[in-house]
Amino acid sequence: MFKDFYRTTLSFLKPLLLLLVLLLPFSLCIADEYISISDDWDERARNQWDEIARNHKTYYFENGLDHFNQGQYKQAFKDFRLAQEYSIG
């Protein structure tokens, strides 16, 4: 009885496995169109990081100027130092 169950189950699965094996390359080709990494991904990521650093630099520099004008020299120099650190990267 177990032998018959095994044969019938295997006989049903063989065509399905064959179909799956035949369709797999085509599905990968179709998926390649949708899942693709652009050629300039590293340049775009670098530009994003540069923009973030530039925004932080201007933020700390403007805060430093505000603190300097308000007479808070210690905080102003901390802000200027942070702005200088962000400009190096």
TORLUMTI-144489 format. One record per residue: x, y, z of N, C-alpha, C, O in turn. Coordinates in steps of 0.001 Angstrom, whole numbers, plus 524288, in hexadecimal, padded with zeros to 5 digits. Example, Ala and Ser with C-alpha at 12.3 -4.5 7.8 and 13.67 -1.06 7.14 Angstrom:
REM TORLUMTI-144489
+-------+-------+-------+-------+-------+-------+-------+-------+-------+-------+-------+-------+
|  n.px |  n.py |  n.pz | ca.px | ca.py | ca.pz |  c.px |  c.py |  c.pz |  o.px |  o.py |  o.pz |
+-------+-------+-------+-------+-------+-------+-------+-------+-------+-------+-------+-------+
| 83386 | 7E9C6 | 81E78 | 8300C | 7EE6C | 81E78 | 83390 | 7F31C | 81E78 | 8379C | 7F309 | 82111 |
| 83232 | 7F736 | 81BA8 | 83566 | 7FBDC | 81BE4 | 83264 | 8001E | 81EBE | 83461 | 80472 | 81F67 |
+-------+-------+-------+-------+-------+-------+-------+-------+-------+-------+-------+-------+
***
This chain:
REM TORLUMTI-144489
+-------+-------+-------+-------+-------+-------+-------+-------+-------+-------+-------+-------+
|  n.px |  n.py |  n.pz | ca.px | ca.py | ca.pz |  c.px |  c.py |  c.pz |  o.px |  o.py |  o.pz |
+-------+-------+-------+-------+-------+-------+-------+-------+-------+-------+-------+-------+
| 80339 | 7FB56 | 80000 | 80000 | 80000 | 80000 | 8036B | 804F1 | 80000 | 80267 | 808A8 | 7FD1E |
| 80767 | 804E5 | 8033C | 80AEC | 80965 | 8035E | 80DB2 | 80A0B | 7FE1F | 80EA9 | 80E67 | 7FC57 |
| 80EF2 | 80599 | 7FBB0 | 811A4 | 805BC | 7F6B2 | 80E35 | 8084A | 7F27F | 8101F | 80B55 | 7EF4E |
| 80937 | 8070E | 7F287 | 8059D | 80962 | 7EEBA | 80502 | 80F3E | 7EFB0 | 804E8 | 81253 | 7EC00 |
| 8049F | 810BD | 7F495 | 80422 | 81655 | 7F5E2 | 808F8 | 8194E | 7F410 | 8088D | 81D9E | 7F1FA |
| 80D77 | 81707 | 7F4DA | 81261 | 81979 | 7F340 | 81292 | 81A20 | 7ED51 | 8142C | 81E35 | 7EB58 |
| 810EE | 81610 | 7EA7E | 81108 | 8164D | 7E4C3 | 80D3F | 81A68 | 7E2B2 | 80EA5 | 81D65 | 7DF32 |
| 80891 | 81A9E | 7E4BF | 804BE | 81E66 | 7E2C1 | 80660 | 823F8 | 7E416 | 805D4 | 82784 | 7E0E3 |
| 80859 | 824B2 | 7E8C1 | 80A11 | 829EC | 7EA44 | 80EA1 | 82BA4 | 7E6E1 | 80EC2 | 83015 | 7E50A |
| 8124C | 82835 | 7E60F | 816D4 | 82979 | 7E2D8 | 81544 | 82A5F | 7DD2D | 8177B | 82DBA | 7DA8A |
| 8117D | 82769 | 7DB51 | 80FD0 | 8281B | 7D5E2 | 80D18 | 82D59 | 7D525 | 80D4A | 82F8B | 7D0DE |
| 80A95 | 82F67 | 7D929 | 80834 | 8349A | 7D8C8 | 80C49 | 838EE | 7D951 | 80BD0 | 83D10 | 7D6E8 |
| 81032 | 837F8 | 7DC6C | 8141C | 83BFF | 7DD67 | 81811 | 83C94 | 7D8FD | 81A32 | 840D2 | 7D839 |
| 81915 | 8386C | 7D619 | 81CF8 | 838BC | 7D1E8 | 81BA2 | 83CF0 | 7CDE0 | 81F05 | 8401D | 7CCA2 |
| 816E3 | 83D1C | 7CBCA | 815BC | 84141 | 7C7F5 | 815FD | 846BE | 7CA55 | 81799 | 84A75 | 7C7BE |
| 81466 | 84736 | 7CF3F | 814A8 | 84C58 | 7D1BE | 81A4B | 84E20 | 7D27D | 81B8C | 852B0 | 7D1A0 |
| 81DA2 | 84A93 | 7D411 | 82324 | 84BE7 | 7D4A9 | 825A9 | 84D2F | 7CF6B | 828D9 | 850C4 | 7CF0D |
| 8243A | 84A46 | 7CB65 | 8264B | 84B5F | 7C634 | 82489 | 850C2 | 7C453 | 827A1 | 853B8 | 7C222 |
| 81F9D | 851FD | 7C52E | 81D95 | 8571A | 7C3B0 | 82056 | 85B71 | 7C6B2 | 821AB | 85F7D | 7C478 |
| 8212D | 85A9D | 7CBB0 | 823E8 | 85E78 | 7CEE1 | 82979 | 85F56 | 7CCF4 | 82B49 | 863C7 | 7CCA6 |
| 82C28 | 85B20 | 7CBAA | 83187 | 85B8B | 7C9C3 | 831AD | 85E67 | 7C488 | 8354E | 86162 | 7C382 |
| 82DC8 | 85D85 | 7C13D | 82DAF | 86023 | 7BC29 | 82C42 | 865E7 | 7BC9A | 82E2B | 86914 | 7B98A |
| 828F9 | 8674C | 7C052 | 8273C | 86CB9 | 7C0D9 | 82AEB | 87019 | 7C415 | 82AAE | 874E3 | 7C3C2 |
| 82E3F | 86DBF | 7C720 | 831AF | 870B8 | 7CA90 | 83544 | 87484 | 7C7A4 | 835AB | 87904 | 7C94B |
| 837DA | 872FA | 7C373 | 83B33 | 876CE | 7C0B8 | 83825 | 87B73 | 7BE8F | 83A0A | 87FDE | 7BEA9 |
| 83369 | 87A73 | 7BC9B | 83049 | 87EBE | 7BA86 | 82E8D | 88278 | 7BECD | 82E71 | 88737 | 7BE0A |
| 82D35 | 8804C | 7C346 | 82B93 | 883B2 | 7C793 | 8302B | 886F1 | 7C996 | 82F6E | 88B67 | 7CB3A |
| 834DC | 884C3 | 7C97A | 8396D | 887C7 | 7CB16 | 83A95 | 88C24 | 7C739 | 83C3F | 8905E | 7C8CB |
| 839BA | 88B2E | 7C234 | 83A89 | 88F48 | 7BE4B | 836A0 | 893B0 | 7BF0A | 837FE | 89845 | 7BE8C |
| 831CD | 89252 | 7C038 | 82DCC | 8964F | 7C116 | 82F07 | 89957 | 7C60C | 82E82 | 89E1F | 7C628 |
| 830A4 | 896A2 | 7CA1D | 831D4 | 89941 | 7CF10 | 83697 | 89CC3 | 7CE8A | 8370F | 8A0A1 | 7D15B |
| 83A1A | 89B7B | 7CB00 | 83EC8 | 89EAD | 7CA44 | 83D66 | 8A42A | 7C876 | 8402C | 8A7E5 | 7C9B1 |
| 83921 | 8A4AD | 7C58B | 8376B | 8A9DC | 7C3CC | 83585 | 8AD24 | 7C862 | 83652 | 8B1E2 | 7C876 |
| 8330A | 8AAAE | 7CC2B | 830CC | 8AD8C | 7D08C | 834A7 | 8AE4E | 7D4FC | 83485 | 8B24C | 7D7A9 |
| 8380A | 8AA8E | 7D5C6 | 83BD3 | 8AAD1 | 7DA09 | 84128 | 8ABDC | 7D79F | 84411 | 8A83A | 7D667 |
| 8425F | 8B0BD | 7D6F5 | 8476E | 8B200 | 7D4AB | 849DC | 8B67C | 7D7B7 | 84725 | 8B9FD | 7D993 |
| 84EF2 | 8B64E | 7D82E | 851D7 | 8BA72 | 7DAD2 | 85430 | 8BDDF | 7D696 | 856D6 | 8BBF6 | 7D30E |
| 85336 | 8C2DC | 7D6F6 | 85533 | 8C65F | 7D2F1 | 85B28 | 8C6A3 | 7D32F | 85D8C | 8C584 | 7D734 |
| 85D71 | 8C820 | 7CED8 | 86323 | 8C83D | 7CE78 | 86596 | 8CC6F | 7D1E8 | 86A10 | 8CBE8 | 7D396 |
| 862AD | 8D092 | 7D2F3 | 864EA | 8D4F3 | 7D5E4 | 86318 | 8D513 | 7DB94 | 862C8 | 8D942 | 7DDEE |
| 861E5 | 8D080 | 7DDCC | 85FD7 | 8D069 | 7E323 | 863D8 | 8D263 | 7E70E | 8626F | 8D506 | 7EAD3 |
| 868D6 | 8D126 | 7E639 | 86CCF | 8D2E2 | 7E9F3 | 86D9B | 8D8C5 | 7E9A3 | 86E8B | 8DB52 | 7ED9A |
| 86D3C | 8DAED | 7E4E9 | 86DCD | 8E093 | 7E45B | 86933 | 8E370 | 7E6DF | 869E2 | 8E77A | 7E963 |
| 8647D | 8E148 | 7E626 | 85FEA | 8E3C8 | 7E890 | 86031 | 8E37F | 7EE7F | 85ECA | 8E73E | 7F12A |
| 86200 | 8DF0B | 7F09C | 86284 | 8DE8F | 7F64C | 86696 | 8E264 | 7F85A | 865D2 | 8E4C7 | 7FC74 |
| 86AEE | 8E2FC | 7F583 | 86EF8 | 8E6AA | 7F720 | 86CDF | 8EC40 | 7F70D | 86E06 | 8EF56 | 7FA8E |
| 869CD | 8ED88 | 7F30E | 86781 | 8F2C4 | 7F2BE | 863B2 | 8F3C1 | 7F734 | 8636F | 8F814 | 7F94B |
| 860BD | 8EFB6 | 7F8A8 | 85D1F | 8F055 | 7FD0E | 86017 | 8F152 | 8021B | 85E92 | 8F4AD | 80532 |
| 8645C | 8EE65 | 802FA | 8676D | 8EF3E | 807B9 | 869F7 | 8F49B | 807BA | 86A55 | 8F71E | 80BD0 |
| 86BBC | 8F664 | 80324 | 86E04 | 8FBA2 | 802CD | 869FA | 8FFC9 | 8041B | 86B2B | 903A6 | 806B6 |
| 8652C | 8FEF6 | 80243 | 86107 | 902BD | 80367 | 85FB9 | 902D1 | 8093B | 85ED0 | 906FA | 80B77 |
| 85FA1 | 8FE40 | 80BAB | 85E99 | 8FDFD | 8114F | 862E1 | 900D9 | 8144C | 861C2 | 903DB | 817E1 |
| 867C8 | 8FFEA | 812D4 | 86C24 | 9028E | 8157A | 86BE0 | 9086C | 814A0 | 86CE4 | 90B77 | 81835 |
| 86A81 | 90A03 | 80FDC | 86A1A | 90F9A | 80EB9 | 865C5 | 91224 | 811F1 | 86663 | 9167E | 813E3 |
| 8615B | 90F5E | 8127C | 85D10 | 91177 | 815A9 | 85EA3 | 911F7 | 81B5F | 85D63 | 915DB | 81DE8 |
| 86166 | 90E01 | 81D6E | 86327 | 90E4C | 822DA | 86714 | 912B4 | 82394 | 866FA | 91583 | 8277B |
| 86A8C | 91342 | 81FBA | 86E7E | 91761 | 82016 | 86BDF | 91CB5 | 8205A | 86D3A | 91FE3 | 823B2 |
| 86820 | 91DBD | 81CDE | 86585 | 922DC | 81CE1 | 86249 | 9238C | 821D0 | 861F2 | 927DD | 823E8 |
| 85FDF | 91F45 | 823B8 | 85CBF | 91F9D | 8287F | 8602F | 92149 | 82D17 | 85EDA | 924EB | 82FF1 |
| 86496 | 91EA0 | 82DC7 | 86800 | 91FEB | 83231 | 86AA0 | 92536 | 83179 | 86B80 | 92803 | 83548 |
| 86BE5 | 9269B | 82C9F | 86E55 | 92BA5 | 82BB0 | 86A83 | 93014 | 82CE2 | 86BF9 | 933F0 | 82F5A |
| 8659C | 92F89 | 82B23 | 861B1 | 93392 | 82C40 | 8608D | 933E7 | 83215 | 85FE5 | 9382D | 8342F |
| 86051 | 92F6B | 834B5 | 85F8E | 92F7B | 83A66 | 8642B | 9321B | 83D16 | 86378 | 93504 | 840DA |
| 868E9 | 93110 | 83B25 | 86D87 | 9338F | 83D5B | 86D54 | 93972 | 83CC6 | 86EB2 | 93C4B | 84066 |
| 86BA2 | 93B51 | 83837 | 86B1F | 940F5 | 8377A | 86706 | 94344 | 83B20 | 867D2 | 9476F | 83D65 |
| 862A3 | 94086 | 83BAC | 85E89 | 9426B | 83F36 | 86088 | 942B6 | 844CF | 85FB3 | 9469B | 84781 |
| 8632D | 93E90 | 84690 | 86535 | 93E88 | 84BE8 | 86969 | 942AF | 84C9F | 869BF | 94521 | 850C0 |
| 86CA0 | 9437C | 84899 | 870B6 | 94775 | 848F1 | 86E4C | 94CE6 | 8496B | 8701B | 9501B | 84C83 |
| 86A39 | 94DED | 8465D | 8679A | 95304 | 84696 | 864C3 | 953D8 | 84BC0 | 863FF | 95848 | 84D70 |
| 8632F | 94F86 | 84E47 | 86080 | 94FF3 | 8534C | 8645A | 9502B | 857D4 | 862C1 | 950C1 | 85C54 |
| 86953 | 94FB5 | 856B7 | 86D3F | 94FF5 | 85AD0 | 86E73 | 94ABE | 85D52 | 87145 | 94A8A | 86135 |
| 86C5F | 94682 | 85B2F | 86D62 | 94145 | 85D4D | 87211 | 93EF0 | 85A5C | 8717E | 93B94 | 856F8 |
| 876AD | 940D7 | 85BC9 | 87B59 | 93F97 | 858C2 | 87CF1 | 939DD | 85938 | 87EC7 | 9378B | 8556D |
| 87C3F | 93794 | 85DDA | 87DCD | 93223 | 85EA1 | 87A9E | 92E8A | 85B10 | 87CC3 | 92B25 | 8586A |
| 8757A | 92F5B | 85B0E | 8721A | 92C2F | 857B4 | 87320 | 92D5B | 851EF | 872D9 | 929DD | 84EA5 |
| 8744C | 9323D | 850C0 | 87564 | 933B1 | 84B4F | 87A2D | 930D0 | 84949 | 87A23 | 92EDE | 844E3 |
| 87E4C | 93084 | 84C6C | 88301 | 92DD4 | 84AA4 | 8822F | 927EC | 84A41 | 8849C | 9255C | 846FD |
| 87EBE | 925BA | 84D98 | 87D62 | 9202F | 84D09 | 87AAD | 91F44 | 847CC | 87BD0 | 91B81 | 84507 |
| 87707 | 922D5 | 84680 | 87442 | 9224F | 84186 | 877F1 | 922F6 | 83CE7 | 87787 | 9201A | 8390F |
| 87B8F | 926B6 | 83D3D | 87F4E | 92779 | 83901 | 882CD | 922AD | 83856 | 88428 | 92136 | 833F7 |
| 8843B | 92044 | 83CB6 | 8877E | 91B97 | 83C7D | 8848F | 9171C | 839CD | 886C6 | 91448 | 8369A |
| 87F84 | 91683 | 83B28 | 87C69 | 9126D | 8389F | 87BC3 | 91388 | 832CB | 87BFD | 90FF3 | 82F98 |
| 87AF6 | 91876 | 8316E | 87A7B | 919DA | 82BE3 | 87F87 | 918A0 | 82900 | 87F67 | 916E0 | 82486 |
| 883F1 | 91988 | 82B84 | 888F8 | 91866 | 82917 | 889B6 | 91283 | 82868 | 88BDE | 910CF | 82477 |
| 887F1 | 90F61 | 82C37 | 8885A | 909B3 | 82BBF | 8851C | 907AF | 8272F | 886D5 | 9043C | 82450 |
| 88075 | 909CF | 82683 | 87D27 | 90804 | 82238 | 87F3A | 909B3 | 81CEC | 87E16 | 90729 | 81901 |
| 88233 | 90DDA | 81CB1 | 88431 | 90F93 | 8179B | 888A8 | 90C27 | 815B6 | 889C6 | 90C08 | 81109 |
| 88B3E | 9095C | 81949 | 88FA7 | 9060C | 817BD | 88DBA | 9015B | 8149B | 8901F | 8FFE7 | 810B3 |
| 88951 | 8FEEF | 81656 | 88757 | 8FA3A | 813D7 | 88583 | 8FB2A | 80E74 | 883BB | 8F78A | 80BD8 |
+-------+-------+-------+-------+-------+-------+-------+-------+-------+-------+-------+-------+
***
